[in-house]
């Protein structure tokens, strides 16, 4: 079921080929590439913000300081691992992994390359077998992404609760409220994409955006804006980093952590930035698809280059926001989520659904259809009803709209 949509598992390929392609070319490469990407992401963020603030940034370890993150990781690995006396020891040790593992699992369902040209099907050839360049492509791929992002909050929440200290506890309470609030807006923005793609497969969503038919403009930009803001809050990135606000909570939910457990939280945080940026590229920007596929380069390589460029732009935007925007107050954060983003996302989903209903009934444009419904040839709802209109009456008007359209065309 997990791998069902990948043609590799639907073919008659020998078992050894399936194992080699899955374990060696997919799982190991994806894991190694993600870890290296996190290391380079941390380095690039420090260099980027350093340039914004007229500083040099890391420049000692390795060329241009690129090995500084590796040096910091090695240092943290050998530092003393402290466990508070009043902590819940088992939960305290488990929490970092609950944050890290979901971040990696989300990346496994993201298509990072493939033949996404006009005539392509998003596959690539490995050992003579056609397959997708993603670890897995389940039927419920995008729901799997939502599930993993929901599980990640347990790592932050349990880390603060199990520490036996008030400041980490406050950070974990903030995390719970913040992530639950913005998860609703994020899910509603995602529904707008699913209405257009008609599939939950991440590969299917990327494939349906070939020829620059990106859902960024197909859905009218609003779902992307809502999704981006909600994702920023989910990732605890500035200006929504209240979970680890050092001016208020010492260090937030991870105050009592040290050594490699402390490093795992930040590894998960930066890994989440990469994976959620990849999710946004897949949902709204066509994934690995692009406008130009020259004949001298393989289509799958061009797909990877397009994906990497889009992903890199998103990472730079997150870094730019961190170095530019001040932290909001917590009440402003909650107001933005509940009073603006959720109603806006819900209303936009209804507009898109109405547009699809009108299109299915054969109307020329959404604006024309709404005009017929609300104004009509003989005055519409306002003149026909001197009382609140019931849903049954609205649907009865929708049923007679084709006749009204025909009458309007004859009058013209």
Secondary structure, DSSP 8 states (H G I E B T S, - for coil): -TTTTSHHHHS---HHHHHIIIIIIIIIHHHHHHHHHHHHHHHHHHHHHHHHTT-----SSSGGGTTHHHHHHHHHHTS-----TTS-HHHHHHHHHHHHHHHHHHHTT----S--STT--SEEEETTEEEESSS---TTHHHHHHHHHHHHHHHHHHHHHHTT-HHHHHHHHHHHHHHHHHHHHHHHHHHHHHHHH----HHHHHHTTTTT--HHHHTTSHHHHHHHHHHHHHTT-TTS-GGG-HHHHTTGGGTT--HHHHHHHHHHHHHHHHHHHHHHHHHHS-TT--S---TTS-HHHHHHHHHHHHHHHHHHHHHHHHHH-----HHHHHHIIIIIIHHHHHHHHHHHHHHHHHHHTT-S-HHHHHHHHHT-TT-HHHHH-SS---HHHHHHHHHHHHHHHHHHHHH-
